[in-house]
Amino acid sequence: FERDCSLQRRHQKIIEESPSPAVSDALRERMGAAAIRIGKVLQYTNAGTVEFILAPNGEFYFIEVNTRLQVEHPVTEMITGLDLVKLQIEIAEGKPLPFGQSDLQTSGHAIEARLYAEDPDNQFLPATGTIHDWLLPKIDGLRIDAGIEAGSQIGINYDPMLAKLIAHGATREDAIRKLRYALQRLSIQGVMTNQGFLLRLLEHAEFTGGNAHTGFISEHLTSLANAEDVELDRASIIAAALYWQKSWQASDALMTNLPPSYRNNPYRNPSLKLQLGKQETIVSWQHIAGDQFEVNAFDSTAQAQLLSFDARHLRLVIDGVQRTFRLTDVGNQLYIHSSLGSRTITRLPRHPDVQATAEQGSMASPMPGLVAKILVSIGQSVKVGDPLLILEAMKMEQTMRAAVDGIVETIRVREGEVVGPGATLITLK
């Protein structure tokens, strides 16, 4: 039985499914026969995968044989009911297969999404950090294979894959719907991931229509980009402001019966300076009565009613729409997840540090990584596009190139040094 692994970025699969929407029964028969012939020629006996590439005219061509279980083997397990890991071990022990090919039947459709620690809007570069929240949805027909938990450290030395979500349904549409539902309700906070990108892939009309191909992501990258979501941003900012307001009120041991933000003399409404992504904004609020607030954010006013509040959850009615937020408070950062998506809100100081500005002509690391090789020396003249150094992270190399013409003024790192995202690497003058 086949698995369709057409959706890839950086030549690595991110969505796999079976049966393939591109494979007819006749084509499946031909591919299966070719795979068996290859196995017999190799005299290979155990779990393995033969990979082909399918041309638009229906012809297929051999790529390679993977003499092992592949990452996406749960897709086959979900539609056949087999335990491929167990069977692989039993074959290695010399035991015969307990069934023949004709005994195998498939049921329904399975689709897998790979959750990566990466930034889809920055060339899918890997991300690192600490997992502050990891909440898995519980859905019939959903399998999650993961090697992380809350508190896990995601470093630079391993592949950035964090988990696999595999959904099984009676039809392809059912499986896609179930996987989308799971991704919407999965909460992973503290490390940037491709969670939103996966959702946009699964919602794309060309994918749902079964028209994906190996160049699909690069072809549709603009439409798959993390487009501005005004509703998510606004709801998250409002939730953050009221969460911090209620947290401060709850921690006040004196005069707990006073209304929120009470003052005995006229004063402007309480406010916070917050950052969402690269955007900074001032959000202010006014207590109306009871649990009713009027919140000003992004140059608009919202009516918000607080229904419930605790250290991890906030339930609000915002302009008549009820929403539940899961919250992870880490210092001045608040990680927020709801059915709309996830956002990270940073509480900023009222007055900025005037010295905290980027150096002119500096090149900063776009990701955490290891300085594998420095390609220039101090005093060397460089042109736009010239390679300056090579960063290595999670099995990938990234060549850092000059953004402007200039002369290398300083080299701030050494070969073999581990740097964080945003670290100054080289300055030009």
Secondary structure, DSSP 8 states (H G I E B T S, - for coil): ---EEEEEETTEEEEEEES-TT--HHHHHHHHHHHHHHHHHHT--SS-EEEEEE-TTS-EEEEEEE-S--TTHHHHHHHH---HHHHHHHHHTT---SS-GGG----SEEEEEEEESEETTTTTEE--EE--EEE----TTEEEEE---TT-EE-SSS-SEEEEEEEEESSHHHHHHHHHHHHHH-EEESS--SHHHHHHHHH-HHHHTT---TTHHHHTHHHHS----HHHHHHHHHHHHHHHHHHHHHH--S-TTS-TT--SS-----EEEEEETTEEEEEEEEEEETTEEEEEETTEEEEEEEEEE-SSEEEEEETTEEEEEEEEEETTEEEEEETTEEEEEEE--SS--TT----TTEEE-SS-EEEEEE---TT-EE-TT-EEEEEEETTEEEEEE-SS-EEEEEE---TT-EE-TT-EEEEE-
